[in-house]
Amino acid sequence: MKDYAGLLAAVWGQSGVAEPSPVPLPPELELQALWFAGAFGRDFRDASGKPVRIVQFGEWNRSAGPDFLQAAVEIGGQLREGPIELDLRPSDWEAHGHGADPAFEDTVLHVVFTGGGPESFTRTLGHREVPRVTIPRDVLEGALQNPRCEMAIAKPGRCVHPLAAMPPVAVAALLRQAAEHRAAQKAARLLRTADAHGRDAALYQAVAETLGYRANALAMRLLAQRMPLSALREDPAHTEALLFGAAGFLAPDLHEKAPADTREHLRGLWETWWKARGRWESAHAIPWKMGGQRPANHPHRRVAALAAVVREWTKFRKLATSQPFDPEALVKLLSKLDDPFWTKRHTLSSAATARPIALFGKAQATELLANHLFPLALHEGEPFERYLKVSAGARNEKVRRCAIRLFGSEDAAATWLKKAAYHQALLQIYRDFCLEDASDCADCPFPEQLAQWRP
């Protein structure tokens, strides 16, 4: 076989994935965020077989009622405008009391993620039937990207020997194609969001998700969806207040409990947010995770970094979408982002630190490049060799685990741990094979297929 797609097909069949197995759905809030990002696409069929196209995804509902308001949906060629409700299963419409709630009377579409079970009907208080769409299983799994296993033990696998026997040029070809495969998937995801909301909104959500790391990636994406870039750019001077207010981090007495040298700044944030919160405040809290992180990664600092990027949006967007792509200039811009308040603060109410703290560090810039911007640049024709010039950031737990699994140790994998593209390649192989094999390597067909790898 000569390419990574062929390798996947040889191992798992033409679908390129392991035999389907039931995967628990994530919390409904995560599904809502994926839906709004366009991760499931915009073209479907309703229960009666009529074509359904999402013309406008609408906006998040900030109070009780359907999940999204002011959406536009074309069903069987007829345009309908109104709310969209998402539920895990068809029966949730009645189980949650939507059918008896006047707030759901104008709902134009009911979206669910599982079929089967007892026959259920989606009807309003006025006995009007609401068209229902069930997200197809393959679309759902493609958007969730949930492997069969959450983790593979960090021990040398059976692929260590065949990889060691391959010439470096063959290993390099394998990793390059795995990185290209991963980049294509990431570019497709970003482009789906761009199709739903525009290129700027897609980049903005990508920056937010990158800043959230694993712990708060969902929370930061939700913040970016609920406080859209277009609203922030109406008055850049209010960016920080609007983002912190929408995040749920501001309170009228916050400045009274903070150190004296922060009170004026915090009072100003609250006064700006107080005037705007009637439009943007949500009754649905964002699920922030505050514990178990380094102080420099506290959600307050991540929101502050997002605000700093928004204030420099014109420069950032130009560099992020330039052709030819200039990653060095982009990293330089992000690394120099500054803020008088946040240079020496970990949180809104913390005391000043002795030394300055980078607001958007080089490691975060590299993550943004590898996970979002280079995939987009490659999709638009940027040579892969430019990607290979980007040095890797810090090795995370998954990269270390994958290095041990595939090469026997981090030292043995050292050649392939220097570049950001190869980090992405290792993560993709780990996801496609180690996490799809339920036998903990014993019955995985990947090692045998490696012996036939002929790039």
C-alpha positions as CSV (number, residue, x, y, z in Angstrom):
1,M,0.0,0.0,0.0
2,K,1.2,3.5,-0.8
3,D,-0.8,6.0,1.3
4,Y,-2.3,6.5,4.7
5,A,-5.9,6.2,3.5
6,G,-5.1,2.8,2.0
7,L,-3.5,1.8,5.3
8,L,-6.7,2.7,7.2
9,A,-8.8,0.9,4.7
10,A,-6.6,-2.2,4.9
11,V,-6.8,-2.3,8.7
12,W,-10.4,-1.3,9.3
13,G,-12.1,-1.9,6.0
14,Q,-13.3,0.6,3.4
15,S,-14.9,2.9,6.0
16,G,-11.4,3.6,7.5
17,V,-12.7,3.0,11.0
18,A,-13.1,0.1,13.4
19,E,-16.4,-1.9,13.4
20,P,-19.1,0.4,14.8
21,S,-19.8,0.1,18.5
22,P,-22.2,2.1,20.7
23,V,-20.7,5.4,21.8
24,P,-22.3,7.3,24.6
25,L,-23.5,10.8,23.5
26,P,-21.8,13.7,25.1
27,P,-23.8,16.2,27.3
28,E,-26.5,18.0,25.4
29,L,-24.6,21.3,25.7
30,E,-21.7,19.9,23.8
31,L,-24.0,18.7,21.0
32,Q,-25.6,22.1,20.9
33,A,-22.2,23.7,20.4
34,L,-21.3,21.3,17.7
35,W,-24.6,21.9,15.9
36,F,-24.2,25.7,16.1
37,A,-20.6,25.3,14.7
38,G,-22.0,23.5,11.7
39,A,-20.2,20.2,12.6
40,F,-23.2,18.1,11.4
41,G,-23.6,20.0,8.2
42,R,-26.7,21.9,7.1
43,D,-28.5,19.4,4.8
44,F,-30.7,16.7,6.2
45,R,-34.0,14.7,5.7
46,D,-36.9,15.0,8.0
47,A,-38.9,12.0,9.3
48,S,-41.2,12.1,6.2
49,G,-38.3,12.2,3.8
50,K,-38.4,15.9,2.9
51,P,-35.1,17.7,2.3
52,V,-34.2,20.0,5.1
53,R,-31.6,22.8,4.7
54,I,-30.4,25.1,7.5
55,V,-30.3,28.5,5.9
56,Q,-29.4,30.4,9.1
57,F,-28.4,28.7,12.4
58,G,-29.9,31.6,14.4
59,E,-28.5,32.6,17.7
60,W,-28.3,31.0,21.2
61,N,-31.4,31.4,23.4
62,R,-30.3,33.1,26.6
63,S,-33.4,32.3,28.6
64,A,-36.0,29.5,28.8
65,G,-37.4,28.0,25.6
66,P,-36.0,26.4,22.5
67,D,-32.2,26.2,22.2
68,F,-31.8,28.5,19.2
69,L,-33.8,31.5,18.1
70,Q,-34.3,33.4,14.8
71,A,-33.2,30.4,12.7
72,A,-34.2,30.0,9.0
73,V,-34.9,26.5,7.7
74,E,-36.0,25.4,4.2
75,I,-38.1,22.2,4.4
76,G,-39.3,20.7,1.2
77,G,-38.6,23.9,-0.6
78,Q,-40.6,26.1,1.8
79,L,-38.7,28.6,4.0
80,R,-39.6,28.7,7.7
81,E,-38.2,31.1,10.3
82,G,-38.3,30.5,14.0
83,P,-36.7,28.5,16.9
84,I,-34.8,25.2,16.7
85,E,-34.9,22.7,19.6
86,L,-32.2,20.0,20.1
87,D,-32.8,16.9,22.2
88,L,-30.9,13.7,22.6
89,R,-33.9,11.5,21.6
90,P,-37.4,12.0,20.1
91,S,-39.2,11.2,23.3
92,D,-37.4,14.1,25.1
93,W,-39.9,16.6,23.5
94,E,-42.7,15.3,25.6
95,A,-40.5,14.2,28.5
96,H,-39.2,17.7,28.9
97,G,-42.7,19.2,28.6
98,H,-42.1,21.1,25.3
99,G,-45.4,20.0,23.9
100,A,-47.3,21.8,26.7
101,D,-45.0,24.9,26.8
102,P,-46.2,28.0,24.9
103,A,-42.5,29.0,24.4
104,F,-42.1,26.2,21.9
105,E,-45.2,27.0,19.9
106,D,-43.2,28.6,17.0
107,T,-40.5,25.9,16.8
108,V,-39.7,25.2,13.2
109,L,-37.4,22.2,13.6
110,H,-36.7,19.4,16.2
111,V,-33.2,17.9,16.0
112,V,-32.4,14.6,17.7
113,F,-29.3,12.4,17.9
114,T,-30.8,8.9,18.3
115,G,-33.7,7.1,16.7
116,G,-35.6,4.0,17.7
117,G,-37.4,3.5,20.9
118,P,-41.2,4.1,21.4
119,E,-42.9,6.1,18.7
120,S,-42.8,9.7,19.6
121,F,-44.5,12.8,18.2
122,T,-43.3,16.3,18.1
123,R,-46.3,18.5,18.5
124,T,-46.8,22.0,20.0
125,L,-49.4,23.1,22.4
126,G,-51.6,24.1,19.4
127,H,-51.3,20.5,18.1
128,R,-49.0,21.6,15.2
129,E,-46.6,18.9,14.1
130,V,-42.9,20.1,14.2
131,P,-40.7,18.5,11.5
132,R,-38.0,16.3,13.1
133,V,-34.5,15.6,11.9
134,T,-32.4,12.7,13.2
135,I,-28.7,13.2,12.8
136,P,-27.4,10.2,10.8
137,R,-25.1,7.9,12.8
138,D,-22.1,8.3,10.4
139,V,-22.5,12.1,10.5
140,L,-22.7,12.1,14.3
141,E,-19.6,9.8,14.7
142,G,-17.7,11.9,12.2
143,A,-18.4,15.1,14.2
144,L,-17.8,13.6,17.6
145,Q,-14.6,11.7,16.5
146,N,-14.9,9.5,19.6
147,P,-12.6,6.5,19.3
148,R,-13.5,3.1,20.8
149,C,-11.1,3.6,23.8
150,E,-10.4,6.7,25.8
151,M,-6.7,5.8,26.4
152,A,-4.1,3.2,25.5
153,I,-1.5,2.2,28.2
154,A,1.9,3.8,27.8
155,K,3.9,0.8,27.0
156,P,5.8,-0.4,23.8
157,G,3.4,-1.9,21.3
158,R,3.8,-4.6,18.7
159,C,4.4,-1.9,16.0
160,V,7.8,-1.0,17.6
161,H,9.7,-3.7,15.7
162,P,8.2,-3.1,12.2
163,L,8.7,0.6,12.6
164,A,12.3,0.1,13.7
165,A,12.9,-2.1,10.6
166,M,11.6,0.6,8.2
167,P,14.0,3.0,6.7
168,P,13.7,6.6,8.0
169,V,12.4,7.8,4.6
170,A,9.5,5.3,4.9
171,V,8.7,6.4,8.5
172,A,8.8,10.0,7.4
173,A,6.4,9.3,4.5
174,L,4.0,7.5,6.9
175,L,4.1,10.4,9.4
176,R,3.7,13.0,6.6
177,Q,0.6,11.3,5.3
178,A,-0.9,10.8,8.7
179,A,-0.3,14.6,9.4
180,E,-1.9,15.4,6.0
181,H,-4.9,13.2,6.9
182,R,-5.4,14.9,10.2
183,A,-5.0,18.3,8.7
184,A,-7.6,17.6,6.1
185,Q,-10.1,16.6,8.8
186,K,-9.3,19.7,10.9
187,A,-9.7,22.0,7.8
188,A,-13.0,20.4,7.0
189,R,-14.3,21.1,10.5
190,L,-13.2,24.7,10.4
191,L,-14.7,25.2,6.9
192,R,-18.0,23.8,8.1
193,T,-18.1,26.5,10.7
194,A,-17.1,29.1,8.1
195,D,-19.9,27.9,5.9
196,A,-22.3,28.3,8.8
197,H,-21.1,31.7,10.2
198,G,-18.4,33.1,8.0
199,R,-14.6,32.8,7.9
200,D,-14.0,35.4,10.7
201,A,-16.4,33.6,13.1
202,A,-14.7,30.3,12.4
203,L,-11.2,31.7,13.1
204,Y,-12.5,33.4,16.3
205,Q,-14.0,30.1,17.6
206,A,-10.8,28.3,16.7
207,V,-8.7,30.8,18.7
208,A,-11.1,30.5,21.7
209,E,-11.0,26.7,21.6
210,T,-7.2,26.7,21.5
211,L,-7.0,29.0,24.5
212,G,-9.3,26.7,26.4
213,Y,-6.9,23.7,26.3
214,R,-8.6,20.4,27.0
215,A,-10.2,21.4,30.3
216,N,-12.0,24.5,28.9
217,A,-12.1,24.0,25.2
218,L,-15.9,23.6,25.2
219,A,-16.4,26.5,27.6
220,M,-14.3,28.8,25.4
221,R,-16.1,27.7,22.3
222,L,-19.4,28.3,23.9
223,L,-18.2,31.8,25.0
224,A,-17.2,32.6,21.4
225,Q,-20.6,31.4,20.1
226,R,-22.6,33.3,22.7
227,M,-20.5,36.5,22.4
228,P,-20.0,36.7,18.6
229,L,-17.0,38.5,17.1
230,S,-19.2,40.8,15.1
231,A,-20.7,42.2,18.3
232,L,-17.3,42.7,19.9
233,R,-16.0,44.6,16.8
234,E,-18.8,47.1,17.1
235,D,-16.9,48.7,20.0
236,P,-13.5,47.2,20.5
237,A,-13.0,49.3,23.7
238,H,-15.7,47.1,25.4
239,T,-14.3,43.8,24.3
240,E,-12.9,42.7,27.7
241,A,-16.0,43.7,29.6
242,L,-18.4,41.9,27.2
243,L,-16.3,38.7,27.1
244,F,-15.9,38.5,30.9
245,G,-19.6,39.4,31.4
246,A,-20.8,36.8,29.0
247,A,-18.4,34.3,30.6
248,G,-20.2,34.8,33.9
249,F,-17.1,36.2,35.7
250,L,-18.3,39.7,36.6
251,A,-20.4,40.7,39.6
252,P,-21.4,44.1,41.0
253,D,-19.4,43.7,44.2
254,L,-16.3,42.0,42.6
255,H,-14.2,45.2,42.8
256,E,-15.0,45.5,46.5
257,K,-13.3,42.2,47.3
258,A,-10.3,42.7,45.0
259,P,-6.9,44.2,45.8
260,A,-7.0,48.0,45.9
261,D,-4.9,48.5,42.8
262,T,-7.5,46.5,40.7
263,R,-10.7,48.1,41.9
264,E,-10.9,50.9,39.4
265,H,-10.4,48.5,36.4
266,L,-12.9,46.0,37.8
267,R,-15.5,48.7,38.4
268,G,-15.1,49.9,34.8
269,L,-15.7,46.4,33.5
270,W,-18.8,46.0,35.6
271,E,-20.3,49.4,34.6
272,T,-19.8,48.5,30.9
273,W,-21.2,45.0,31.3
274,W,-24.2,46.3,33.4
275,K,-25.3,48.4,30.4
276,A,-25.0,45.6,27.9
277,R,-26.0,42.6,29.9
278,G,-29.7,42.9,29.0
279,R,-28.7,41.9,25.5
280,W,-26.0,39.3,26.2
281,E,-26.5,37.8,29.7
282,S,-27.5,34.1,29.6
283,A,-29.5,32.1,32.1
284,H,-27.5,29.1,31.0
285,A,-24.1,29.0,32.8
286,I,-21.0,28.1,30.9
287,P,-19.4,25.0,32.5
288,W,-16.0,26.4,33.4
289,K,-13.4,24.1,35.1
290,M,-11.3,26.2,37.5
291,G,-9.3,23.6,39.3
292,G,-6.3,21.3,38.4
293,Q,-4.6,23.9,36.2
294,R,-1.5,26.1,36.4
295,P,-2.3,29.6,37.4
296,A,-1.2,31.0,34.0
297,N,-3.9,28.8,32.4
298,H,-6.7,30.0,34.6
299,P,-9.9,30.7,32.6
300,H,-9.7,34.4,33.4
301,R,-6.4,34.7,31.7
302,R,-7.6,32.7,28.7
303,V,-10.6,35.0,28.3
304,A,-8.2,38.0,28.6
305,A,-6.0,36.5,25.8
306,L,-9.1,36.1,23.6
307,A,-10.0,39.8,24.2
308,A,-6.4,40.8,23.2
309,V,-6.6,38.8,20.0
310,V,-10.0,40.5,19.1
311,R,-8.5,43.9,19.7
312,E,-5.8,43.1,17.1
313,W,-8.3,41.2,14.8
314,T,-7.5,43.0,11.6
315,K,-3.8,42.2,11.8
316,F,-4.5,38.7,13.1
317,R,-6.9,37.8,10.3
318,K,-4.6,39.1,7.6
319,L,-1.7,36.9,8.9
320,A,-3.9,33.9,9.6
321,T,-5.3,33.9,6.0
322,S,-2.3,35.3,4.1
323,Q,-0.9,33.5,1.0
324,P,1.8,32.5,1.2
325,F,1.3,31.7,4.9
326,D,3.7,33.4,7.3
327,P,3.6,31.4,10.6
328,E,6.7,33.2,12.0
329,A,4.9,36.6,11.7
330,L,1.8,35.2,13.3
331,V,3.6,33.7,16.3
332,K,5.4,37.1,16.7
333,L,2.1,39.0,16.7
334,L,0.5,36.6,19.3
335,S,3.6,36.5,21.5
336,K,3.7,40.3,21.7
337,L,0.0,40.7,22.7
338,D,-0.1,42.7,25.9
339,D,-2.5,44.2,28.4
340,P,-1.6,46.6,31.2
341,F,-3.8,44.7,33.7
342,W,-3.1,41.1,32.7
343,T,0.7,41.4,32.4
344,K,0.9,40.6,36.1
345,R,-2.4,39.1,37.0
346,H,-3.6,35.5,37.1
347,T,-7.3,36.2,37.8
348,L,-9.6,39.3,37.9
349,S,-9.1,39.6,41.7
350,S,-5.6,38.2,42.3
351,A,-2.7,40.2,43.6
352,A,0.0,41.3,41.2
353,T,2.8,38.8,40.3
354,A,6.4,39.6,40.7
355,R,7.2,39.0,37.0
356,P,5.3,39.6,33.8
357,I,3.3,36.7,32.3
358,A,2.9,36.1,28.6
359,L,-0.7,36.6,27.7
360,F,-0.6,34.4,24.6
361,G,2.6,32.3,24.8
362,K,4.5,30.7,22.0
363,A,3.2,27.2,23.0
364,Q,-0.4,28.3,22.5
365,A,0.5,30.0,19.2
366,T,2.1,26.7,18.0
367,E,-1.1,24.8,19.1
368,L,-3.2,27.3,17.1
369,L,-1.0,26.8,14.1
370,A,-1.0,23.0,14.2
371,N,-4.6,22.5,15.0
372,H,-6.3,25.1,12.9
373,L,-4.3,27.6,10.8
374,F,-1.9,25.2,9.0
375,P,-4.7,22.7,8.2
376,L,-6.5,25.6,6.6
377,A,-3.4,26.8,4.8
378,L,-2.7,23.3,3.5
379,H,-6.2,23.0,2.2
380,E,-5.7,26.3,0.3
381,G,-2.5,25.1,-1.3
382,E,0.3,25.9,1.1
383,P,3.2,23.4,0.6
384,F,3.5,20.8,3.3
385,E,7.3,21.6,3.6
386,R,6.4,24.9,5.2
387,Y,4.4,23.0,7.9
388,L,7.5,20.8,8.5
389,K,9.5,23.9,9.4
390,V,7.3,24.7,12.5
391,S,9.0,23.4,15.6
392,A,7.0,21.4,18.0
393,G,5.7,22.8,21.2
394,A,5.7,21.1,24.6
395,R,5.0,17.3,24.5
396,N,1.7,16.6,26.0
397,E,0.7,13.4,27.7
398,K,-0.9,12.0,24.5
399,V,2.2,12.6,22.4
400,R,4.4,11.0,25.0
401,R,2.1,8.0,25.2
402,C,2.1,7.6,21.5
403,A,5.9,7.9,21.2
404,I,6.3,5.1,23.7
405,R,3.5,3.0,22.1
406,L,4.9,3.3,18.5
407,F,8.7,3.6,19.0
408,G,9.3,2.1,22.5
409,S,10.4,5.3,24.3
410,E,10.6,9.0,23.9
411,D,14.3,8.7,23.2
412,A,13.8,6.3,20.4
413,A,11.1,8.6,18.9
414,A,13.3,11.8,19.4
415,T,13.8,12.3,15.6
416,W,10.0,12.5,15.1
417,L,9.2,14.7,18.1
418,K,10.9,17.9,16.9
419,K,8.3,19.1,14.5
420,A,4.7,20.2,15.1
421,A,3.5,18.3,12.0
422,Y,4.9,15.0,13.3
423,H,3.3,15.6,16.7
424,Q,0.0,15.8,14.9
425,A,0.9,12.7,12.9
426,L,1.6,10.7,16.0
427,L,-1.6,11.8,17.6
428,Q,-3.5,10.7,14.5
429,I,-2.0,7.2,14.4
430,Y,-2.6,6.8,18.1
431,R,-6.2,7.8,17.5
432,D,-6.8,5.7,14.4
433,F,-5.2,2.5,15.7
434,C,-4.2,2.4,19.4
435,L,-7.6,3.8,20.5
436,E,-9.6,1.8,18.0
437,D,-8.1,-1.5,19.1
438,A,-10.0,-3.0,22.0
439,S,-7.4,-5.8,22.5
440,D,-4.7,-3.5,24.0
441,C,-2.4,-4.2,21.0
442,A,-2.7,-8.0,21.0
443,D,-5.0,-8.3,18.0
444,C,-4.3,-5.0,16.3
445,P,-3.6,-5.5,12.6
446,F,-1.6,-2.3,12.3
447,P,1.8,-3.9,12.9
448,E,1.3,-6.5,10.1
449,Q,0.1,-3.9,7.7
450,L,3.3,-1.8,8.4
451,A,5.3,-4.6,6.9
452,Q,3.6,-3.9,3.6
453,W,4.0,-0.2,3.7
454,R,5.7,1.0,0.5
455,P,5.5,4.8,0.2
